[in-house]
Amino acid sequence: MLAIAQSGNKYHYLNWIPSESGPMVTHYGKINKEIDDHEKYKKHHYEVLTEIISTIHNEEPICTYSLDSHNLIFSAIYADENNSDLILWYQGQVKDNIMVETMDYYHYPMHNSSGQLLSIAVPKIIRQSFQENMRILNARLNGISTGIFSAENGARSWFHADKLNSYLVWKIGKKKKDEILFINNNKLESYFSIIRSSKKVNINWQFGNRQAVDMICQYIEQLRNNNHQHQTPASKIFIYTCNGNIQDIKDIQKKDMENVILLNPLSVLKMVEEEKINIFATLALAETGNAFGKIDV
């Protein structure tokens, strides 16, 4: 299984094979590729896939892909997930003809009893590019996810987070602009973004349970202020970065060693050929998690 995770112009990949003792990693790494002409997206995508597939030496690969969340549009609607007519009505109120023609929409329930659905709009050109390029490359696409949601899948597969009462997945971003998922009783409770300034934690945007978001922000402020009496908002906190903000990761981990876990598959999975691994430098592989759904690790 070949997992590819896009983060800006970087494409991180991890290839694994099944074994009696669980998944074993054969290859991992990253390539850099800028899209300089959006009208040639399919060609650019083909070049990325070809370069990575040639590295793993698999003539008929099965792939999963994690999209950069900056390519998508997130919103929230209040609707009954079982009432498709209500969802269609809402979409008719907020979408114009251009959006309908260019985007695919997916909806996911969140925050128990709130009636809120998280709506994710994905450009149709992405789906069309996968369909065409997978056929050309004699490959098969096994699933698409995005960013922190793929990392959350990894937390469940690699660290059995689904056995916990609650957990956070915390993506440390550039210029202290982070994304956080809060999972409570295996349900998506909140998805939000913060900016960590020197004085306080500011909410950039949020979907889901605002009360839970405020509680988590208070915890982060207490960490920043070196308050050792902080109350952890979840059973465990899985943390990673795709942008090389290693010092932020180390500082946060040091302040709550008991609860903060580095979200990296290479700290759990076995390698076909043993080698010394830099766990911090490879944290971006967290977003390959959608390649491990329902796999025992």
Salt bridges, closest charged atoms under 4 A:
GLU47 OE1 - LYS33 NZ 3.46
GLU47 OE2 - LYS43 NZ 2.64
ASP68 OD1 - HIS70 ND1 2.91
ASP104 OD1 - LYS124 NZ 2.85
ASP104 OD2 - ARG127 NE 2.68
GLU132 OE1 - LYS42 NZ 3.45
GLU152 OE2 - ARG156 NE 2.72
ASP178 OD2 - ARG196 NE 2.51
GLU189 OE2 - HIS111 ND1 3.47
ASP214 OD1 - ARG210 NE 2.94
ASP248 OD1 - LYS176 NZ 3.19
ASP248 OD2 - ARG196 NH2 3.07
ASP256 OD2 - HIS230 NE2 3.88
GLU287 OE2 - LYS171 NZ 2.94
